Each structure stands twice: as structure tokens, then as C-alpha cells.
Amino acid sequence: MLLASVELADRGPLRRALSVLATGERGEVQVDVTFHGRDGRARPVRSFGWPETTSPETTSPETTSPGPAVLRWLGIEAPATGSPAALTPAGEAAATEPTPTAPVATEPAGDAGGVGMAMAQAFAELVLLPLDAGDEQRLLHRIVTVVRGAVPGATALSVNVGPPLEPQLLASDDTVAQVFDGHQMVAGEGPCQDAYEQRAVVVTADVTADDRWPRLRGLLTDGSVRSVLAVPAQLPDQRWMVLNVYSDRPGVFTGGSVRLGEMVAAAVAAILREVAERATLSQLAANLERALTSRAVIDQAKGVLIARTGGSAEDAFGRLARLSQALNVKLRDLAPMVVAGHPDVLTILDRI
């Protein structure tokens, strides 16, 4: 069991979120709260809640009332914003969605429990992925294969790191996504590029009828992609990625599916951040190991000089430094030659 306390100022919004879900006022809510774990650390968390099931109605001659709702919560740790907690209806995503000009299929209500299970399974598989910092491209391919099932209605998915028109890394789970990403590169425009440039979620109900990208529309002839959801997320070193979710039906990505896409993008970004941090730590450890090894060899070289000509450790180090400058050889490369008794090096050192 995970035990945590909620920031005092955030308890009111959290109680309201529980209330609107339990009463059926809304089908999904988002609330930003700060949790304090056992270690005392404050963790800003974006929490998404939805009712998974409702027990059968209890009916009697006097009363008819629904049974208690079973609520599901999914939280993603987010950078602190400094703003108070806010309760947001599921449909109010920070997205741009034009008025559709083609027939739009309504998003099926689906089984909320099934959606939650798909999301949980995808996240569980993400956690189990081997985080190979040496092959980020291979890891990205594994990620996109895992997460597509987490977004209802998705038929293809891709992730790009860096500008979608000139990505540093690009992975997709289907040829449909590959072709659509290629069309965006050729056209020089599209929802994924807009999401990257604007740092905001972009949704189109039907990309084949969307006037925002006329050049892209001219390349879309087979109807394999209609709805598009593009979600940006920040990575280390000022890099950004975009999760691109595609569907072959119009009007698929609305309301809850946009929220799920945001959660998936946040999870993917968290994994890539972890890989980058591991790579940085590995490089620091390697540098430290080389530095310690070099220091030990330099100390040995000083000892050799003291044994040959006497003097102090400072004198020996000064002679090594002068020879390093004279030969234009780094001190860490010169020291092993002294320890190994390289005759030319020792001869020069005896004269310095």
C-alpha cells in the first residue's frame, strides 16, 4: 500500500473531484495535487480519475438509488508549477480542434474498466522494458509497440524526438504511421509539427478535411489516417518529443482519449529522461574512474622520479608538468611511460 499525505491547500479540490465522480456529474476528472510521501518529499502529481464500475441499482418500494461507484486513479508526477490545485473537466484539454467539415463518428463510451486495464497493462510493460542507454533508437521502437493499445481508437502510432520535419529519433509501430510521418516531412507542415512548435496538444477530427495543412491534405489520398492526436513532452537538454497517435476513423480523439494520450506521452518522456540520466551517470562514473586511475599512476611516476634523483613530491610533479608541456603530451599519458621506465622519457626528465 502506498501511503502519502495531500497538501492541505489541495485537499478541497481532491474532495470535489471524488464527489463529482461518485455522483456521476462527470465521467472523468483531472486534478493537480501535491503529495508528501514517507520521505517527506513534496511531489506535484497530475491525477486522472474515472469511475470503473458501478454496482447494480438497489431498488425498493421506498427508494431507488445507485450502488457505490468504484473509482480508479492514475497519477503522473509532474514538475511543480507553483499554482494551486485545479479541477479540470476531462473535455477541456489544452488542444486545438477545428470544427469538422466531414461526418464525424462519435467516440464510443466503451468500457471504462477496459480502458483503465489497457492503460495499466501498457504502463506495466513500459516499466519492464530494459533501459538500454546505448541504443535509444531500439528502445523507442519497443516503446511505441507497447503503448498503442493504451489510447482507445488508435490504429497507428509514432514518436519523434526533435523536430518532426528533421527528427533526431523516430519510431513507429506501423507502416501507416511511417507513411503519414513521411508526408508531413514532404509537405513541411502537419499536426505533429504544430504540436512541436507550439508546445501544445494538437487534435484534428479529420486531417483530410482540415484547412490548417493544405499541402499535407494534397498528399493524403488513401484515407488510412483521418483522426490525429499529437502530444508534445519535454526531455532533458532542452529537447522535446511528440507522441503522434493516428486513427483511420474521423472524430476519434476527443475528451478522455486526449487525456489518455497526454498520460502516455508523459510516461514515454519519463522513460527517455531516465535513459538520459543513466547515460549521464554512466559517463560521470567512467570519467571519475579514469581520473582516479590517472591520479594513481601520476603518484607512482612521482615516486619513480624521487627514487632516481631525490627531491620532494612537489619537485617531482613540477618536472612531470614541465615535460608534459615540452612534449605536448597530457600528464595522464606521460605518467605511465615514466612508471614503465621508458628510456627516452627518463633521459629527458633527468635533464629537466
Secondary structure, DSSP 8 states (H G I E B T S, - for coil): ----EE-GGGHHHHHHHHHHHHTTS-S-EEEEEEEE-TT--EEEEEEEEEEEEE---EE-SS-EE---EEEEEEEEE----SS---EEETT--SEE----SS---------HHHHHHHHHHHHHHHHHS---TT-HHHHHHHHHHHHGGGSTT-SEEEEEES-TTS-SEEEESSHHHHHHHHHHHHHT--HHHHHHHHTSEEEES-GGG-TT-HHHHHH--S-S--EEEEEEEE-STT-EEEEEEEESSTT---THHHHHHHHHHHHHHHHHHHHHHHHHHHHHHHHHHHHHHHHHHHHHHHHHHHHHH---HHHHHHHHHHHHHHHT--HHHHHHHHHTT-HHHHHHHHH-
